[in-house]
């Protein structure tokens, strides 16, 4: 585990492998290694896999007063500059997929490609916003424990609260904004994932010719953890295709789940 500094906070990250850089962004109350450690090991023979702990998560410092997705973008841009990653592939899961999309829209050209697992494009006007109390009742114990060593046993409650507030205030992105994503994008969701996320991923792929949506059979929200071998193969193939020399066949836009 290594660290870097931004705006008075010490932020942690891990790196495995050598080659073309890939920046992995974990989900809400996850950590870089928890969400992406196994996949990064699969890719490490060809890629330099960088897995930060977002602000307040794992071993990264926390400041609740100005916590937002925009601040996380600045943290990640600073990390990219700190490590000299230039244009990394960016892979995100759930809340991390939303941050990855915000990163590319806020600083166009940052990402060589996007891989968004269970992506979201903002809160729709019709969506019911769950209360913080409800979320804290149902939050998985495995995610609660990830932050104890650095922040204490009840820190996850603060994380759930600020993440819910940040997600609730960001409206769903219109199709004309999704069209502005100028890099190849692979959108993955389990066939048992939240239908709203599936709908948003389909709409993204319909709006942007550089995006492809695939549903993973037998997976729910965390397809990369539930079907790790299949998702690792799909992501590895996609990254190799993006990195292939110009003039090769374009990425197909089917929505099937390859075996």
C-alpha positions, 0 to 999 in steps of 0.5 A: 500500500502506497500513499499520496497527498491532496488537499491535506489528506493522505490517500492510499493506493495499491499497484500490481503489474507492469504495462499499460495503466489501468485505474480501478475505482471501487464501489460504495464503502469498498476498497481498491483491493476488496473490489479489484484485487483478484481481477488486477492479478489476472491482468497484471502480466500486461497491465499496471493496475492501480487501485486507490482507496477513495477518500474516507475508504480503507486506509485513505483519510476522511473529511466529511465537510466537503465530501463529493463525487467532484472532490473524488474526481480531483483526487483521481486526477491528482493520482494520475498525475502523481504516478504519470499514468497519462491516459489510463483505462478506467474501470469502475464498479457501481458508485465507482462507475459513476465516478469514472464516468464523471471523471471522463466527462469532467476532464475529457480525454482522461480515460483511454477507455471506460469499463463500467460494471453496474453503471449508473448515470445519475438519479432519475426523477422517478427513482425512490431515494432510500433513507440513510437509516434503511441503508444502514440496516441492510448494508453488507457486513463484509463492507462494514469491516473494511474501514475499521483498522484506519477509521474505527468500527462505526465509520462505515455509517458516516460513509453510507450517509455521505455517499447517499447524499452525493448520489441523491443530488446528482440527476440522471444525465441526458443522452446528449451528455452521454454522447460526449464520452469520446472513448470506447466504453464497455458497460457490464451488468448482471442479468439480475442487477437493479433494472434501473442500472440495466436501463441506464446502461442500455440508454448509454449504449444507444446514445453513444456509438463507442459504447457497448452493453453486455448483461452477465448471465447469473450475476446480480449487482457485483458481476465482477465478484460473482462471475470473476472468470467471465468478467476478467476475460471480457475486460481483458479482451476489451482492453486488448481490443482498444489497445490494438493497432489502428485498422483492426476490426471495430468492437461489436455492439451485440448485447449477448453474454459470450460463453 
